[in-house]
Amino acid sequence: MNNTLTRADLAEAVHQEVGLSRQDCALLVERTLDLVVEALERGETVKLSGFGVFQVRAKSARMGRNPKTGEPAPIDPRRVISFRASQVMKAKVDSAFNSRQLNGHGRDGLPTGSLDRDGVPSDRRVANAG
Amino acid sequence: MRGPGSWTVIKSQLISKLTAENPHLSQHDVERVVSCVFGCMEEALVRGGRVELRGFGAFSVRARPARTGRNPRTGEAVSVPAKAVPFFKSGKELRLRLNASGDA
């Protein structure tokens, strides 16, 4: 089972759902994401009700360190994106996560293991592999 | 085409723009496209999956362990249960584009 959603999956889902041509769907998916990026480039906030808010934050210059060598390295001022999921999405993600935890493992609803790098609980992997 | 404050873009503005760019499509269809796009992403995260959009970024779900927090008003200790939160990491191209102007 593939656990990762990509552009192609989005285009296919839009095609199935809305019934426009695959080409139109691929283009619209791309353009939708582009419009978000363009707004962020202009420094604007993008609010998608029910989904979340993308915001540009200015970070000031600071001294960092090369984690490999431990040498101090200056970090230039830069702009970063912060994404805040909507309350609705947060609630859905959390409750789905908790019920998976309850069904699979333990009764306390606590995440049993850490998530691995890509954010998939390691125990879920095993469940999916079988 | 301005919503709440000129520095904010909202979903309906994305839809109007896309509709204007695609005269062969109805606004209704474009609306369904946009809600499908973000709806699908949300669904993937609710399933505990990941969304990976090259150049844009990746959404994933991160587990936060239970911790003891404090009520900032009273200073009282409260236990905060473990939870899972949606997380977004911007893609390389987006980071570059954000910092393209100026000296960065």
Boltz contact constraints between the chains, C-beta under 6 A:
constraints:
  - contact:
      token1: [A, 3]
      token2: [B, 49]
      max_distance: 6.0
  - contact:
      token1: [A, 4]
      token2: [B, 50]
      max_distance: 6.0
  - contact:
      token1: [A, 4]
      token2: [B, 52]
      max_distance: 6.0
  - contact:
      token1: [A, 5]
      token2: [B, 44]
      max_distance: 6.0
  - contact:
      token1: [A, 5]
      token2: [B, 51]
      max_distance: 6.0
  - contact:
      token1: [A, 6]
      token2: [B, 52]
      max_distance: 6.0
  - contact:
      token1: [A, 7]
      token2: [B, 53]
      max_distance: 6.0
  - contact:
      token1: [A, 10]
      token2: [B, 37]
      max_distance: 6.0
  - contact:
      token1: [A, 10]
      token2: [B, 40]
      max_distance: 6.0
  - contact:
      token1: [A, 13]
      token2: [B, 40]
      max_distance: 6.0
  - contact:
      token1: [A, 14]
      token2: [B, 33]
      max_distance: 6.0
  - contact:
      token1: [A, 14]
      token2: [B, 36]
      max_distance: 6.0
  - contact:
      token1: [A, 17]
      token2: [B, 36]
      max_distance: 6.0
  - contact:
      token1: [A, 18]
      token2: [B, 29]
      max_distance: 6.0
  - contact:
      token1: [A, 18]
      token2: [B, 32]
      max_distance: 6.0
  - contact:
      token1: [A, 18]
      token2: [B, 33]
      max_distance: 6.0
  - contact:
      token1: [A, 28]
      token2: [B, 33]
      max_distance: 6.0
  - contact:
      token1: [A, 29]
      token2: [B, 37]
      max_distance: 6.0
  - contact:
      token1: [A, 32]
      token2: [B, 34]
      max_distance: 6.0
  - contact:
      token1: [A, 32]
      token2: [B, 37]
      max_distance: 6.0
  - contact:
      token1: [A, 33]
      token2: [B, 56]
      max_distance: 6.0
  - contact:
      token1: [A, 35]
      token2: [B, 14]
      max_distance: 6.0
  - contact:
      token1: [A, 35]
      token2: [B, 17]
      max_distance: 6.0
  - contact:
      token1: [A, 37]
      token2: [B, 94]
      max_distance: 6.0
  - contact:
      token1: [A, 39]
      token2: [B, 9]
      max_distance: 6.0
  - contact:
      token1: [A, 41]
      token2: [B, 97]
      max_distance: 6.0
  - contact:
      token1: [A, 44]
      token2: [B, 7]
      max_distance: 6.0
  - contact:
      token1: [A, 44]
      token2: [B, 9]
      max_distance: 6.0
  - contact:
      token1: [A, 45]
      token2: [B, 8]
      max_distance: 6.0
  - contact:
      token1: [A, 46]
      token2: [B, 9]
      max_distance: 6.0
  - contact:
      token1: [A, 47]
      token2: [B, 8]
      max_distance: 6.0
  - contact:
      token1: [A, 47]
      token2: [B, 10]
      max_distance: 6.0
  - contact:
      token1: [A, 48]
      token2: [B, 11]
      max_distance: 6.0
  - contact:
      token1: [A, 48]
      token2: [B, 38]
      max_distance: 6.0
  - contact:
      token1: [A, 49]
      token2: [B, 11]
      max_distance: 6.0
  - contact:
      token1: [A, 51]
      token2: [B, 38]
      max_distance: 6.0
  - contact:
      token1: [A, 76]
      token2: [B, 104]
      max_distance: 6.0
  - contact:
      token1: [A, 78]
      token2: [B, 99]
      max_distance: 6.0
  - contact:
      token1: [A, 78]
      token2: [B, 104]
      max_distance: 6.0
  - contact:
      token1: [A, 79]
      token2: [B, 98]
      max_distance: 6.0
  - contact:
      token1: [A, 79]
      token2: [B, 99]
      max_distance: 6.0
  - contact:
      token1: [A, 81]
      token2: [B, 90]
      max_distance: 6.0
  - contact:
      token1: [A, 83]
      token2: [B, 88]
      max_distance: 6.0
  - contact:
      token1: [A, 85]
      token2: [B, 86]
      max_distance: 6.0
  - contact:
      token1: [A, 89]
      token2: [B, 42]
      max_distance: 6.0
  - contact:
      token1: [A, 89]
      token2: [B, 86]
      max_distance: 6.0
  - contact:
      token1: [A, 92]
      token2: [B, 46]
      max_distance: 6.0
  - contact:
      token1: [A, 93]
      token2: [B, 45]
      max_distance: 6.0
  - contact:
      token1: [A, 93]
      token2: [B, 46]
      max_distance: 6.0
  - contact:
      token1: [A, 93]
      token2: [B, 61]
      max_distance: 6.0
  - contact:
      token1: [A, 93]
      token2: [B, 84]
      max_distance: 6.0
  - contact:
      token1: [A, 93]
      token2: [B, 86]
      max_distance: 6.0
  - contact:
      token1: [A, 94]
      token2: [B, 83]
      max_distance: 6.0
  - contact:
      token1: [A, 94]
      token2: [B, 84]
      max_distance: 6.0
  - contact:
      token1: [A, 96]
      token2: [B, 46]
      max_distance: 6.0
  - contact:
      token1: [A, 97]
      token2: [B, 84]
      max_distance: 6.0
  - contact:
      token1: [A, 110]
      token2: [B, 82]
      max_distance: 6.0
  - contact:
      token1: [A, 111]
      token2: [B, 63]
      max_distance: 6.0
  - contact:
      token1: [A, 111]
      token2: [B, 82]
      max_distance: 6.0
  - contact:
      token1: [A, 115]
      token2: [B, 62]
      max_distance: 6.0
  - contact:
      token1: [A, 115]
      token2: [B, 63]
      max_distance: 6.0
  - contact:
      token1: [A, 118]
      token2: [B, 50]
      max_distance: 6.0
  - contact:
      token1: [A, 119]
      token2: [B, 60]
      max_distance: 6.0
  - contact:
      token1: [A, 119]
      token2: [B, 61]
      max_distance: 6.0
  - contact:
      token1: [A, 119]
      token2: [B, 62]
      max_distance: 6.0
  - contact:
      token1: [A, 124]
      token2: [B, 48]
      max_distance: 6.0
